[in-house]
Amino acid sequence: MNRLERYTDEEWMLIAGTPSMIGSAMAGAASSGMGTVKELMANMRTVVEGKQMYPQNDVIQAIVAKPENSAQAKEDFKAYRENAMARIKENNITKPSEIKDMAVGDLKEVLALLQAKEIESHVTQYKHWVLNIAQTVAEAAKEGGVLGFGGVRVSEEEKAFLQELSTLLQVEAV
């Protein structure tokens, strides 16, 4: 992850970490055991896919930039993890479902930052990227079934969270 110079370290950690946090919040919206593992994998995969989806967006490109070496990758991951854990602790989060409130608050802050410093098309692409991450995570595993049988592709909790995000981002889910 390469921080863009127009942002402080704190702003950049928020901007860079929010897409994954939204995906994690969606995975926790309706806990489904092994399904949650599939959803977390979909979260990581869809975040990285932003590199191909938005090649002209320097914000997204910087977030998903390939580290120079394995040492840099470890350092980036450690910084992200420490930042996420500190935010979870300072917000007194004790349940996965509480991550959603923090993630939505972070997203509001990120949107304000991006709207102040980025061109409109890059802000819009970031919004679509975040909603795509949430939707892909929601659709990654069935909820409410037993051993893969029955259940629904997207739970009511996930649908509600997708609608909340769509309204906040002012973009439609596909």
C-alpha positions, 0 to 999 in steps of 0.5 A: 500500500503506497500512501498518496502524499496529499493525505496524512498517515491517519487519513490514508489508513482510514481511506485504505482500510475502509473497503476491507472493513466494509467487507468484514462488516458485511461478513459479520452481518449474518454469521454463517460459520463456514460461509463467513470464511467464504465471505472473508475470502471474497472480501480480500479477492474483491478488494484486490480486483479493484486494481483491474477494475479501476486502472486510472484511479490513483487512490484505488491503485495506491491501496492495492499496489503490490508491495516491493518485496515480502518484507514490505508486504509484512510491514504493510499488513502489520500496520493495517492490522494494528490500526484496525485492532486499535480502532476496534478497541477504541470503539469498544467493539466486542461483537462482529455485528458492531463492526458495521457501525464503525465501518459506516462511520469510517466510510462517511469520513472517507467520503468527505476526505475524497470529495475534498481532494479527488476528482468526481470520477475517482470518488464515484469509482471508489463508491462503486468499488466499496459497494461491489466489495459489500455485494460480492461478500454478501453473495459469497455464501448461503445464509441459514442452510445446513451443510450447503443445503437450503438457505438464501444467497443474501440474508435479510441483514445483508440486504439491509446493509447493502441498502444502507450502503447504497443510500449512503454512497448514492450508487445502486448495487448491480 
